[in-house]
Amino acid sequence: MYYIMTFNYSNIEHVMMGGKKQTRKVMISKNKGYKSVCTYKNGRKCHTRKKTLKKGEIAMIKKGKFIPGLFSKLSK
């Protein structure tokens, strides 16, 4: 019998940037995941950018390593 170990992970970070709230999310479930950045202005959601995580990024998150520039393509 083989048991496949699934990896589930979620992290949400809220940051205030000059009157705008920015929310960064990383969600992984069953070894597939995505990263997203949501921007709020005056309490309303303005922009949402979402991309899938690559296998290398998921492997580094599993190990607990820091990934510099993970949200750099999304935070424009």
mmCIF file of the N, C-alpha and C atoms, coordinates in Angstrom:
data_MODEL
# 
_entry.id   MODEL 
# 
loop_
_atom_site.group_PDB 
_atom_site.id 
_atom_site.type_symbol 
_atom_site.label_atom_id 
_atom_site.label_alt_id 
_atom_site.label_comp_id 
_atom_site.label_asym_id 
_atom_site.label_entity_id 
_atom_site.label_seq_id 
_atom_site.pdbx_PDB_ins_code 
_atom_site.Cartn_x 
_atom_site.Cartn_y 
_atom_site.Cartn_z 
_atom_site.occupancy 
_atom_site.B_iso_or_equiv 
_atom_site.pdbx_formal_charge 
_atom_site.auth_seq_id 
_atom_site.auth_comp_id 
_atom_site.auth_asym_id 
_atom_site.auth_atom_id 
_atom_site.pdbx_PDB_model_num 
ATOM 1   N N  . MET A 1 1  ? 0.829   -1.173 0.000   1.00 0.00 ? 1  MET A N  1 
ATOM 2   C CA . MET A 1 1  ? 0.000   0.000  0.000   1.00 0.00 ? 1  MET A CA 1 
ATOM 3   C C  . MET A 1 1  ? 0.881   1.247  0.000   1.00 0.00 ? 1  MET A C  1 
ATOM 4   N N  . TYR A 1 2  ? 0.529   2.186  -0.839  1.00 0.00 ? 2  TYR A N  1 
ATOM 5   C CA . TYR A 1 2  ? 1.251   3.444  -0.915  1.00 0.00 ? 2  TYR A CA 1 
ATOM 6   C C  . TYR A 1 2  ? 0.359   4.572  -0.433  1.00 0.00 ? 2  TYR A C  1 
ATOM 7   N N  . TYR A 1 3  ? 0.921   5.391  0.410   1.00 0.00 ? 3  TYR A N  1 
ATOM 8   C CA . TYR A 1 3  ? 0.217   6.580  0.861   1.00 0.00 ? 3  TYR A CA 1 
ATOM 9   C C  . TYR A 1 3  ? 0.929   7.805  0.303   1.00 0.00 ? 3  TYR A C  1 
ATOM 10  N N  . ILE A 1 4  ? 0.199   8.632  -0.365  1.00 0.00 ? 4  ILE A N  1 
ATOM 11  C CA . ILE A 1 4  ? 0.766   9.849  -0.920  1.00 0.00 ? 4  ILE A CA 1 
ATOM 12  C C  . ILE A 1 4  ? 0.582   10.962 0.105   1.00 0.00 ? 4  ILE A C  1 
ATOM 13  N N  . MET A 1 5  ? 1.679   11.553 0.493   1.00 0.00 ? 5  MET A N  1 
ATOM 14  C CA . MET A 1 5  ? 1.638   12.632 1.469   1.00 0.00 ? 5  MET A CA 1 
ATOM 15  C C  . MET A 1 5  ? 1.278   13.932 0.749   1.00 0.00 ? 5  MET A C  1 
ATOM 16  N N  . THR A 1 6  ? 0.178   14.518 1.115   1.00 0.00 ? 6  THR A N  1 
ATOM 17  C CA . THR A 1 6  ? -0.192  15.800 0.537   1.00 0.00 ? 6  THR A CA 1 
ATOM 18  C C  . THR A 1 6  ? 0.303   16.902 1.448   1.00 0.00 ? 6  THR A C  1 
ATOM 19  N N  . PHE A 1 7  ? 0.616   18.007 0.857   1.00 0.00 ? 7  PHE A N  1 
ATOM 20  C CA . PHE A 1 7  ? 1.137   19.158 1.584   1.00 0.00 ? 7  PHE A CA 1 
ATOM 21  C C  . PHE A 1 7  ? 0.129   20.284 1.485   1.00 0.00 ? 7  PHE A C  1 
ATOM 22  N N  . ASN A 1 8  ? -0.377  20.737 2.628   1.00 0.00 ? 8  ASN A N  1 
ATOM 23  C CA . ASN A 1 8  ? -1.320  21.846 2.685   1.00 0.00 ? 8  ASN A CA 1 
ATOM 24  C C  . ASN A 1 8  ? -0.674  22.984 3.471   1.00 0.00 ? 8  ASN A C  1 
ATOM 25  N N  . TYR A 1 9  ? -0.769  24.195 2.918   1.00 0.00 ? 9  TYR A N  1 
ATOM 26  C CA . TYR A 1 9  ? -0.128  25.352 3.540   1.00 0.00 ? 9  TYR A CA 1 
ATOM 27  C C  . TYR A 1 9  ? -0.906  26.599 3.140   1.00 0.00 ? 9  TYR A C  1 
ATOM 28  N N  . SER A 1 10 ? -1.034  27.533 4.048   1.00 0.00 ? 10 SER A N  1 
ATOM 29  C CA . SER A 1 10 ? -1.636  28.829 3.715   1.00 0.00 ? 10 SER A CA 1 
ATOM 30  C C  . SER A 1 10 ? -0.987  29.905 4.564   1.00 0.00 ? 10 SER A C  1 
ATOM 31  N N  . ASN A 1 11 ? -0.774  31.055 3.964   1.00 0.00 ? 11 ASN A N  1 
ATOM 32  C CA . ASN A 1 11 ? -0.193  32.184 4.662   1.00 0.00 ? 11 ASN A CA 1 
ATOM 33  C C  . ASN A 1 11 ? -0.788  33.455 4.081   1.00 0.00 ? 11 ASN A C  1 
ATOM 34  N N  . ILE A 1 12 ? -1.217  34.367 4.949   1.00 0.00 ? 12 ILE A N  1 
ATOM 35  C CA . ILE A 1 12 ? -1.804  35.634 4.533   1.00 0.00 ? 12 ILE A CA 1 
ATOM 36  C C  . ILE A 1 12 ? -1.083  36.749 5.273   1.00 0.00 ? 12 ILE A C  1 
ATOM 37  N N  . GLU A 1 13 ? -0.654  37.763 4.535   1.00 0.00 ? 13 GLU A N  1 
ATOM 38  C CA . GLU A 1 13 ? 0.063   38.890 5.109   1.00 0.00 ? 13 GLU A CA 1 
ATOM 39  C C  . GLU A 1 13 ? -0.637  40.182 4.687   1.00 0.00 ? 13 GLU A C  1 
ATOM 40  N N  . HIS A 1 14 ? -0.912  41.061 5.647   1.00 0.00 ? 14 HIS A N  1 
ATOM 41  C CA . HIS A 1 14 ? -1.546  42.352 5.377   1.00 0.00 ? 14 HIS A CA 1 
ATOM 42  C C  . HIS A 1 14 ? -0.506  43.448 5.585   1.00 0.00 ? 14 HIS A C  1 
ATOM 43  N N  . VAL A 1 15 ? -0.389  44.358 4.617   1.00 0.00 ? 15 VAL A N  1 
ATOM 44  C CA . VAL A 1 15 ? 0.586   45.444 4.669   1.00 0.00 ? 15 VAL A CA 1 
ATOM 45  C C  . VAL A 1 15 ? -0.115  46.738 4.296   1.00 0.00 ? 15 VAL A C  1 
ATOM 46  N N  . MET A 1 16 ? 0.142   47.811 5.057   1.00 0.00 ? 16 MET A N  1 
ATOM 47  C CA . MET A 1 16 ? -0.357  49.141 4.692   1.00 0.00 ? 16 MET A CA 1 
ATOM 48  C C  . MET A 1 16 ? 0.732   49.857 3.914   1.00 0.00 ? 16 MET A C  1 
ATOM 49  N N  . MET A 1 17 ? 0.389   50.341 2.716   1.00 0.00 ? 17 MET A N  1 
ATOM 50  C CA . MET A 1 17 ? 1.342   51.057 1.876   1.00 0.00 ? 17 MET A CA 1 
ATOM 51  C C  . MET A 1 17 ? 0.738   52.396 1.481   1.00 0.00 ? 17 MET A C  1 
ATOM 52  N N  . GLY A 1 18 ? 0.995   53.433 2.254   1.00 0.00 ? 18 GLY A N  1 
ATOM 53  C CA . GLY A 1 18 ? 0.554   54.779 1.918   1.00 0.00 ? 18 GLY A CA 1 
ATOM 54  C C  . GLY A 1 18 ? -0.949  54.927 1.781   1.00 0.00 ? 18 GLY A C  1 
ATOM 55  N N  . GLY A 1 19 ? -1.713  54.434 2.709   1.00 0.00 ? 19 GLY A N  1 
ATOM 56  C CA . GLY A 1 19 ? -3.167  54.563 2.659   1.00 0.00 ? 19 GLY A CA 1 
ATOM 57  C C  . GLY A 1 19 ? -3.870  53.435 1.938   1.00 0.00 ? 19 GLY A C  1 
ATOM 58  N N  . LYS A 1 20 ? -3.122  52.565 1.303   1.00 0.00 ? 20 LYS A N  1 
ATOM 59  C CA . LYS A 1 20 ? -3.710  51.410 0.621   1.00 0.00 ? 20 LYS A CA 1 
ATOM 60  C C  . LYS A 1 20 ? -3.315  50.149 1.374   1.00 0.00 ? 20 LYS A C  1 
ATOM 61  N N  . LYS A 1 21 ? -4.248  49.254 1.532   1.00 0.00 ? 21 LYS A N  1 
ATOM 62  C CA . LYS A 1 21 ? -3.940  47.971 2.165   1.00 0.00 ? 21 LYS A CA 1 
ATOM 63  C C  . LYS A 1 21 ? -3.612  46.975 1.071   1.00 0.00 ? 21 LYS A C  1 
ATOM 64  N N  . GLN A 1 22 ? -2.573  46.210 1.289   1.00 0.00 ? 22 GLN A N  1 
ATOM 65  C CA . GLN A 1 22 ? -2.180  45.184 0.339   1.00 0.00 ? 22 GLN A CA 1 
ATOM 66  C C  . GLN A 1 22 ? -2.157  43.839 1.067   1.00 0.00 ? 22 GLN A C  1 
ATOM 67  N N  . THR A 1 23 ? -2.778  42.842 0.476   1.00 0.00 ? 23 THR A N  1 
ATOM 68  C CA . THR A 1 23 ? -2.841  41.511 1.060   1.00 0.00 ? 23 THR A CA 1 
ATOM 69  C C  . THR A 1 23 ? -2.091  40.536 0.159   1.00 0.00 ? 23 THR A C  1 
ATOM 70  N N  . ARG A 1 24 ? -1.127  39.833 0.743   1.00 0.00 ? 24 ARG A N  1 
ATOM 71  C CA . ARG A 1 24 ? -0.362  38.831 -0.002  1.00 0.00 ? 24 ARG A CA 1 
ATOM 72  C C  . ARG A 1 24 ? -0.746  37.456 0.522   1.00 0.00 ? 24 ARG A C  1 
ATOM 73  N N  . LYS A 1 25 ? -1.094  36.561 -0.377  1.00 0.00 ? 25 LYS A N  1 
ATOM 74  C CA . LYS A 1 25 ? -1.528  35.220 0.015   1.00 0.00 ? 25 LYS A CA 1 
ATOM 75  C C  . LYS A 1 25 ? -0.696  34.165 -0.701  1.00 0.00 ? 25 LYS A C  1 
ATOM 76  N N  . VAL A 1 26 ? -0.418  33.089 0.026   1.00 0.00 ? 26 VAL A N  1 
ATOM 77  C CA . VAL A 1 26 ? 0.173   31.886 -0.551  1.00 0.00 ? 26 VAL A CA 1 
ATOM 78  C C  . VAL A 1 26 ? -0.689  30.730 -0.084  1.00 0.00 ? 26 VAL A C  1 
ATOM 79  N N  . MET A 1 27 ? -1.268  30.001 -1.019  1.00 0.00 ? 27 MET A N  1 
ATOM 80  C CA . MET A 1 27 ? -2.127  28.865 -0.697  1.00 0.00 ? 27 MET A CA 1 
ATOM 81  C C  . MET A 1 27 ? -1.608  27.632 -1.437  1.00 0.00 ? 27 MET A C  1 
ATOM 82  N N  . ILE A 1 28 ? -1.405  26.541 -0.698  1.00 0.00 ? 28 ILE A N  1 
ATOM 83  C CA . ILE A 1 28 ? -0.996  25.268 -1.295  1.00 0.00 ? 28 ILE A CA 1 
ATOM 84  C C  . ILE A 1 28 ? -1.912  24.195 -0.730  1.00 0.00 ? 28 ILE A C  1 
ATOM 85  N N  . SER A 1 29 ? -2.519  23.425 -1.620  1.00 0.00 ? 29 SER A N  1 
ATOM 86  C CA . SER A 1 29 ? -3.304  22.282 -1.173  1.00 0.00 ? 29 SER A CA 1 
ATOM 87  C C  . SER A 1 29 ? -3.118  21.162 -2.180  1.00 0.00 ? 29 SER A C  1 
ATOM 88  N N  . LYS A 1 30 ? -2.838  20.003 -1.660  1.00 0.00 ? 30 LYS A N  1 
ATOM 89  C CA . LYS A 1 30 ? -2.584  18.809 -2.470  1.00 0.00 ? 30 LYS A CA 1 
ATOM 90  C C  . LYS A 1 30 ? -1.471  19.042 -3.485  1.00 0.00 ? 30 LYS A C  1 
ATOM 91  N N  . ASN A 1 31 ? -0.383  19.663 -3.015  1.00 0.00 ? 31 ASN A N  1 
ATOM 92  C CA . ASN A 1 31 ? 0.828   19.886 -3.797  1.00 0.00 ? 31 ASN A CA 1 
ATOM 93  C C  . ASN A 1 31 ? 0.632   20.783 -5.014  1.00 0.00 ? 31 ASN A C  1 
ATOM 94  N N  . LYS A 1 32 ? -0.435  21.551 -5.066  1.00 0.00 ? 32 LYS A N  1 
ATOM 95  C CA . LYS A 1 32 ? -0.638  22.579 -6.090  1.00 0.00 ? 32 LYS A CA 1 
ATOM 96  C C  . LYS A 1 32 ? -1.008  23.857 -5.364  1.00 0.00 ? 32 LYS A C  1 
ATOM 97  N N  . GLY A 1 33 ? -0.556  24.983 -5.887  1.00 0.00 ? 33 GLY A N  1 
ATOM 98  C CA . GLY A 1 33 ? -0.840  26.206 -5.170  1.00 0.00 ? 33 GLY A CA 1 
ATOM 99  C C  . GLY A 1 33 ? -0.759  27.438 -6.039  1.00 0.00 ? 33 GLY A C  1 
ATOM 100 N N  . TYR A 1 34 ? -1.067  28.567 -5.408  1.00 0.00 ? 34 TYR A N  1 
ATOM 101 C CA . TYR A 1 34 ? -1.004  29.846 -6.090  1.00 0.00 ? 34 TYR A CA 1 
ATOM 102 C C  . TYR A 1 34 ? -0.563  30.922 -5.118  1.00 0.00 ? 34 TYR A C  1 
ATOM 103 N N  . LYS A 1 35 ? -0.126  32.041 -5.685  1.00 0.00 ? 35 LYS A N  1 
ATOM 104 C CA . LYS A 1 35 ? 0.214   33.227 -4.917  1.00 0.00 ? 35 LYS A CA 1 
ATOM 105 C C  . LYS A 1 35 ? -0.611  34.369 -5.483  1.00 0.00 ? 35 LYS A C  1 
ATOM 106 N N  . SER A 1 36 ? -1.074  35.256 -4.614  1.00 0.00 ? 36 SER A N  1 
ATOM 107 C CA . SER A 1 36 ? -1.897  36.363 -5.085  1.00 0.00 ? 36 SER A CA 1 
ATOM 108 C C  . SER A 1 36 ? -1.621  37.609 -4.270  1.00 0.00 ? 36 SER A C  1 
ATOM 109 N N  . VAL A 1 37 ? -1.864  38.756 -4.910  1.00 0.00 ? 37 VAL A N  1 
ATOM 110 C CA . VAL A 1 37 ? -1.736  40.053 -4.261  1.00 0.00 ? 37 VAL A CA 1 
ATOM 111 C C  . VAL A 1 37 ? -3.027  40.813 -4.523  1.00 0.00 ? 37 VAL A C  1 
ATOM 112 N N  . CYS A 1 38 ? -3.693  41.254 -3.456  1.00 0.00 ? 38 CYS A N  1 
ATOM 113 C CA . CYS A 1 38 ? -4.919  42.053 -3.566  1.00 0.00 ? 38 CYS A CA 1 
ATOM 114 C C  . CYS A 1 38 ? -4.627  43.438 -3.013  1.00 0.00 ? 38 CYS A C  1 
ATOM 115 N N  . THR A 1 39 ? -5.086  44.466 -3.726  1.00 0.00 ? 39 THR A N  1 
ATOM 116 C CA . THR A 1 39 ? -4.901  45.846 -3.294  1.00 0.00 ? 39 THR A CA 1 
ATOM 117 C C  . THR A 1 39 ? -6.259  46.446 -2.973  1.00 0.00 ? 39 THR A C  1 
ATOM 118 N N  . TYR A 1 40 ? -6.360  47.084 -1.816  1.00 0.00 ? 40 TYR A N  1 
ATOM 119 C CA . TYR A 1 40 ? -7.595  47.718 -1.372  1.00 0.00 ? 40 TYR A CA 1 
ATOM 120 C C  . TYR A 1 40 ? -7.374  49.221 -1.277  1.00 0.00 ? 40 TYR A C  1 
ATOM 121 N N  . LYS A 1 41 ? -8.370  49.996 -1.666  1.00 0.00 ? 41 LYS A N  1 
ATOM 122 C CA . LYS A 1 41 ? -8.313  51.448 -1.550  1.00 0.00 ? 41 LYS A CA 1 
ATOM 123 C C  . LYS A 1 41 ? -9.668  51.913 -1.033  1.00 0.00 ? 41 LYS A C  1 
ATOM 124 N N  . ASN A 1 42 ? -9.663  52.675 0.048   1.00 0.00 ? 42 ASN A N  1 
ATOM 125 C CA . ASN A 1 42 ? -10.881 53.150 0.712   1.00 0.00 ? 42 ASN A CA 1 
ATOM 126 C C  . ASN A 1 42 ? -11.795 51.992 1.116   1.00 0.00 ? 42 ASN A C  1 
ATOM 127 N N  . GLY A 1 43 ? -11.214 50.876 1.518   1.00 0.00 ? 43 GLY A N  1 
ATOM 128 C CA . GLY A 1 43 ? -11.990 49.731 1.978   1.00 0.00 ? 43 GLY A CA 1 
ATOM 129 C C  . GLY A 1 43 ? -12.543 48.853 0.876   1.00 0.00 ? 43 GLY A C  1 
ATOM 130 N N  . ARG A 1 44 ? -12.264 49.176 -0.375  1.00 0.00 ? 44 ARG A N  1 
ATOM 131 C CA . ARG A 1 44 ? -12.771 48.378 -1.496  1.00 0.00 ? 44 ARG A CA 1 
ATOM 132 C C  . ARG A 1 44 ? -11.621 47.719 -2.237  1.00 0.00 ? 44 ARG A C  1 
ATOM 133 N N  . LYS A 1 45 ? -11.861 46.543 -2.763  1.00 0.00 ? 45 LYS A N  1 
ATOM 134 C CA . LYS A 1 45 ? -10.848 45.815 -3.498  1.00 0.00 ? 45 LYS A CA 1 
ATOM 135 C C  . LYS A 1 45 ? -10.655 46.456 -4.869  1.00 0.00 ? 45 LYS A C  1 
ATOM 136 N N  . CYS A 1 46 ? -9.416  46.831 -5.179  1.00 0.00 ? 46 CYS A N  1 
ATOM 137 C CA . CYS A 1 46 ? -9.119  47.477 -6.458  1.00 0.00 ? 46 CYS A CA 1 
ATOM 138 C C  . CYS A 1 46 ? -8.567  46.488 -7.482  1.00 0.00 ? 46 CYS A C  1 
ATOM 139 N N  . HIS A 1 47 ? -7.491  45.816 -7.114  1.00 0.00 ? 47 HIS A N  1 
ATOM 140 C CA . HIS A 1 47 ? -6.814  44.934 -8.052  1.00 0.00 ? 47 HIS A CA 1 
ATOM 141 C C  . HIS A 1 47 ? -6.536  43.589 -7.386  1.00 0.00 ? 47 HIS A C  1 
ATOM 142 N N  . THR A 1 48 ? -6.586  42.538 -8.160  1.00 0.00 ? 48 THR A N  1 
ATOM 143 C CA . THR A 1 48 ? -6.186  41.210 -7.705  1.00 0.00 ? 48 THR A CA 1 
ATOM 144 C C  . THR A 1 48 ? -5.337  40.584 -8.796  1.00 0.00 ? 48 THR A C  1 
ATOM 145 N N  . ARG A 1 49 ? -4.140  40.186 -8.429  1.00 0.00 ? 49 ARG A N  1 
ATOM 146 C CA . ARG A 1 49 ? -3.254  39.502 -9.359  1.00 0.00 ? 49 ARG A CA 1 
ATOM 147 C C  . ARG A 1 49 ? -2.962  38.121 -8.787  1.00 0.00 ? 49 ARG A C  1 
ATOM 148 N N  . LYS A 1 50 ? -3.010  37.094 -9.620  1.00 0.00 ? 50 LYS A N  1 
ATOM 149 C CA . LYS A 1 50 ? -2.889  35.716 -9.149  1.00 0.00 ? 50 LYS A CA 1 
ATOM 150 C C  . LYS A 1 50 ? -2.032  34.920 -10.123 1.00 0.00 ? 50 LYS A C  1 
ATOM 151 N N  . LYS A 1 51 ? -1.097  34.120 -9.597  1.00 0.00 ? 51 LYS A N  1 
ATOM 152 C CA . LYS A 1 51 ? -0.250  33.253 -10.411 1.00 0.00 ? 51 LYS A CA 1 
ATOM 153 C C  . LYS A 1 51 ? -0.076  31.920 -9.705  1.00 0.00 ? 51 LYS A C  1 
ATOM 154 N N  . THR A 1 52 ? 0.151   30.883 -10.478 1.00 0.00 ? 52 THR A N  1 
ATOM 155 C CA . THR A 1 52 ? 0.398   29.572 -9.886  1.00 0.00 ? 52 THR A CA 1 
ATOM 156 C C  . THR A 1 52 ? 1.842   29.506 -9.389  1.00 0.00 ? 52 THR A C  1 
ATOM 157 N N  . LEU A 1 53 ? 2.049   28.701 -8.375  1.00 0.00 ? 53 LEU A N  1 
ATOM 158 C CA . LEU A 1 53 ? 3.392   28.483 -7.837  1.00 0.00 ? 53 LEU A CA 1 
ATOM 159 C C  . LEU A 1 53 ? 4.094   27.413 -8.653  1.00 0.00 ? 53 LEU A C  1 
ATOM 160 N N  . LYS A 1 54 ? 5.382   27.607 -8.866  1.00 0.00 ? 54 LYS A N  1 
ATOM 161 C CA . LYS A 1 54 ? 6.184   26.626 -9.585  1.00 0.00 ? 54 LYS A CA 1 
ATOM 162 C C  . LYS A 1 54 ? 6.604   25.523 -8.619  1.00 0.00 ? 54 LYS A C  1 
ATOM 163 N N  . LYS A 1 55 ? 7.007   24.402 -9.152  1.00 0.00 ? 55 LYS A N  1 
ATOM 164 C CA . LYS A 1 55 ? 7.389   23.260 -8.310  1.00 0.00 ? 55 LYS A CA 1 
ATOM 165 C C  . LYS A 1 55 ? 8.575   23.599 -7.419  1.00 0.00 ? 55 LYS A C  1 
ATOM 166 N N  . GLY A 1 56 ? 9.514   24.387 -7.919  1.00 0.00 ? 56 GLY A N  1 
ATOM 167 C CA . GLY A 1 56 ? 10.667  24.797 -7.114  1.00 0.00 ? 56 GLY A CA 1 
ATOM 168 C C  . GLY A 1 56 ? 10.273  25.677 -5.946  1.00 0.00 ? 56 GLY A C  1 
ATOM 169 N N  . GLU A 1 57 ? 9.313   26.569 -6.173  1.00 0.00 ? 57 GLU A N  1 
ATOM 170 C CA . GLU A 1 57 ? 8.837   27.433 -5.086  1.00 0.00 ? 57 GLU A CA 1 
ATOM 171 C C  . GLU A 1 57 ? 8.110   26.619 -4.027  1.00 0.00 ? 57 GLU A C  1 
ATOM 172 N N  . ILE A 1 58 ? 7.302   25.652 -4.447  1.00 0.00 ? 58 ILE A N  1 
ATOM 173 C CA . ILE A 1 58 ? 6.595   24.798 -3.487  1.00 0.00 ? 58 ILE A CA 1 
ATOM 174 C C  . ILE A 1 58 ? 7.596   23.982 -2.667  1.00 0.00 ? 58 ILE A C  1 
ATOM 175 N N  . ALA A 1 59 ? 8.648   23.490 -3.322  1.00 0.00 ? 59 ALA A N  1 
ATOM 176 C CA . ALA A 1 59 ? 9.660   22.708 -2.610  1.00 0.00 ? 59 ALA A CA 1 
ATOM 177 C C  . ALA A 1 59 ? 10.382  23.557 -1.562  1.00 0.00 ? 59 ALA A C  1 
ATOM 178 N N  . MET A 1 60 ? 10.669  24.825 -1.900  1.00 0.00 ? 60 MET A N  1 
ATOM 179 C CA . MET A 1 60 ? 11.345  25.699 -0.931  1.00 0.00 ? 60 MET A CA 1 
ATOM 180 C C  . MET A 1 60 ? 10.424  26.066 0.225   1.00 0.00 ? 60 MET A C  1 
ATOM 181 N N  . ILE A 1 61 ? 9.120   26.237 -0.042  1.00 0.00 ? 61 ILE A N  1 
ATOM 182 C CA . ILE A 1 61 ? 8.168   26.524 1.033   1.00 0.00 ? 61 ILE A CA 1 
ATOM 183 C C  . ILE A 1 61 ? 8.043   25.314 1.956   1.00 0.00 ? 61 ILE A C  1 
ATOM 184 N N  . LYS A 1 62 ? 8.063   24.118 1.405   1.00 0.00 ? 62 LYS A N  1 
ATOM 185 C CA . LYS A 1 62 ? 8.014   22.902 2.230   1.00 0.00 ? 62 LYS A CA 1 
ATOM 186 C C  . LYS A 1 62 ? 9.195   22.833 3.183   1.00 0.00 ? 62 LYS A C  1 
ATOM 187 N N  . LYS A 1 63 ? 10.375  23.255 2.696   1.00 0.00 ? 63 LYS A N  1 
ATOM 188 C CA . LYS A 1 63 ? 11.575  23.222 3.521   1.00 0.00 ? 63 LYS A CA 1 
ATOM 189 C C  . LYS A 1 63 ? 11.628  24.372 4.518   1.00 0.00 ? 63 LYS A C  1 
ATOM 190 N N  . GLY A 1 64 ? 10.770  25.381 4.334   1.00 0.00 ? 64 GLY A N  1 
ATOM 191 C CA . GLY A 1 64 ? 10.764  26.533 5.220   1.00 0.00 ? 64 GLY A CA 1 
ATOM 192 C C  . GLY A 1 64 ? 11.792  27.581 4.842   1.00 0.00 ? 64 GLY A C  1 
ATOM 193 N N  . LYS A 1 65 ? 12.218  27.600 3.599   1.00 0.00 ? 65 LYS A N  1 
ATOM 194 C CA . LYS A 1 65 ? 13.226  28.546 3.129   1.00 0.00 ? 65 LYS A CA 1 
ATOM 195 C C  . LYS A 1 65 ? 12.575  29.858 2.697   1.00 0.00 ? 65 LYS A C  1 
ATOM 196 N N  . PHE A 1 66 ? 13.324  30.946 2.809   1.00 0.00 ? 66 PHE A N  1 
ATOM 197 C CA . PHE A 1 66 ? 12.877  32.260 2.370   1.00 0.00 ? 66 PHE A CA 1 
ATOM 198 C C  . PHE A 1 66 ? 13.083  32.363 0.861   1.00 0.00 ? 66 PHE A C  1 
ATOM 199 N N  . ILE A 1 67 ? 12.083  32.891 0.155   1.00 0.00 ? 67 ILE A N  1 
ATOM 200 C CA . ILE A 1 67 ? 12.166  33.054 -1.289  1.00 0.00 ? 67 ILE A CA 1 
ATOM 201 C C  . ILE A 1 67 ? 12.170  34.559 -1.580  1.00 0.00 ? 67 ILE A C  1 
ATOM 202 N N  . PRO A 1 68 ? 13.332  35.136 -1.892  1.00 0.00 ? 68 PRO A N  1 
ATOM 203 C CA . PRO A 1 68 ? 13.368  36.572 -2.181  1.00 0.00 ? 68 PRO A CA 1 
ATOM 204 C C  . PRO A 1 68 ? 12.674  36.863 -3.507  1.00 0.00 ? 68 PRO A C  1 
ATOM 205 N N  . GLY A 1 69 ? 11.844  37.900 -3.519  1.00 0.00 ? 69 GLY A N  1 
ATOM 206 C CA . GLY A 1 69 ? 11.166  38.303 -4.751  1.00 0.00 ? 69 GLY A CA 1 
ATOM 207 C C  . GLY A 1 69 ? 10.009  37.421 -5.159  1.00 0.00 ? 69 GLY A C  1 
ATOM 208 N N  . LEU A 1 70 ? 9.386   36.747 -4.223  1.00 0.00 ? 70 LEU A N  1 
ATOM 209 C CA . LEU A 1 70 ? 8.269   35.863 -4.560  1.00 0.00 ? 70 LEU A CA 1 
ATOM 210 C C  . LEU A 1 70 ? 7.109   36.642 -5.145  1.00 0.00 ? 70 LEU A C  1 
ATOM 211 N N  . PHE A 1 71 ? 6.842   37.834 -4.615  1.00 0.00 ? 71 PHE A N  1 
ATOM 212 C CA . PHE A 1 71 ? 5.705   38.640 -5.076  1.00 0.00 ? 71 PHE A CA 1 
ATOM 213 C C  . PHE A 1 71 ? 6.137   39.803 -5.970  1.00 0.00 ? 71 PHE A C  1 
ATOM 214 N N  . SER A 1 72 ? 7.392   39.834 -6.423  1.00 0.00 ? 72 SER A N  1 
ATOM 215 C CA . SER A 1 72 ? 7.879   40.992 -7.172  1.00 0.00 ? 72 SER A CA 1 
ATOM 216 C C  . SER A 1 72 ? 7.159   41.166 -8.508  1.00 0.00 ? 72 SER A C  1 
ATOM 217 N N  . LYS A 1 73 ? 6.788   40.107 -9.190  1.00 0.00 ? 73 LYS A N  1 
ATOM 218 C CA . LYS A 1 73 ? 6.077   40.209 -10.470 1.00 0.00 ? 73 LYS A CA 1 
ATOM 219 C C  . LYS A 1 73 ? 4.623   40.622 -10.285 1.00 0.00 ? 73 LYS A C  1 
ATOM 220 N N  . LEU A 1 74 ? 4.056   40.386 -9.107  1.00 0.00 ? 74 LEU A N  1 
ATOM 221 C CA . LEU A 1 74 ? 2.656   40.678 -8.861  1.00 0.00 ? 74 LEU A CA 1 
ATOM 222 C C  . LEU A 1 74 ? 2.417   42.060 -8.255  1.00 0.00 ? 74 LEU A C  1 
ATOM 223 N N  . SER A 1 75 ? 3.428   42.642 -7.626  1.00 0.00 ? 75 SER A N  1 
ATOM 224 C CA . SER A 1 75 ? 3.237   43.886 -6.857  1.00 0.00 ? 75 SER A CA 1 
ATOM 225 C C  . SER A 1 75 ? 3.553   45.124 -7.678  1.00 0.00 ? 75 SER A C  1 
ATOM 226 N N  . LYS A 1 76 ? 2.879   45.314 -8.788  1.00 0.00 ? 76 LYS A N  1 
ATOM 227 C CA . LYS A 1 76 ? 3.123   46.507 -9.604  1.00 0.00 ? 76 LYS A CA 1 
ATOM 228 C C  . LYS A 1 76 ? 2.000   47.473 -9.470  1.00 0.00 ? 76 LYS A C  1 
# 
